[in-house]
Amino acid sequence: MNQQQLITKEIISIEALNDLIIDSIQDIKGKKIVKLDLRGLGATPTDFFIICEGESNTQVKSIAENIRKRVKEETGVLPSHFEGVQDGLWALMDYFNVVVHVFHPEKRTFYDLESLWSDAAFTEYGSL
């Protein structure tokens, strides 16, 4: 690894991390991608939620694994918590300032995080 790569890995911004995560979701054709900015809401568990869904258990797993892999390779950052990949219904990845939720469609409807955090600023991303 050269010096420029080390510097880049040390100073990744939250915006760059969000962009990388969203790009990683789009790599695997994730659907209904939403970024919730929670910073203006007071006491919240994180600054951002990024939520998406896969059409199958396999796609949910693939999206989550691609996010973990690309963020590690491109920034050197690993999630502090990573769960749910085994069953492929809801994978959660905690990057401290950004929490990623990759849902199977039925689980996303059931938990309805967008409604729970409806006061957040929403950014929707088109599916590729």
VENJOGI-V961606 format. One record per run of one state. SS is the DSSP state (2 for helix, 1 for strand, 0 for the rest). FROM is the first residue (numbers start at 0). LEN is the number of residues. If there is no record, write none. Layout:
ss=SS from=FROM len=LEN
ss=SS from=FROM len=LEN
This chain:
ss=0 from=0 len=2
ss=2 from=2 len=8
ss=0 from=10 len=3
ss=2 from=13 len=14
ss=0 from=27 len=3
ss=1 from=30 len=7
ss=0 from=37 len=1
ss=2 from=38 len=3
ss=0 from=41 len=6
ss=1 from=47 len=7
ss=0 from=54 len=2
ss=2 from=56 len=19
ss=0 from=75 len=5
ss=1 from=80 len=3
ss=0 from=83 len=6
ss=1 from=89 len=5
ss=0 from=94 len=3
ss=1 from=97 len=7
ss=2 from=104 len=7
ss=0 from=111 len=1
ss=2 from=112 len=4
ss=0 from=116 len=4
ss=1 from=120 len=5
ss=0 from=125 len=3
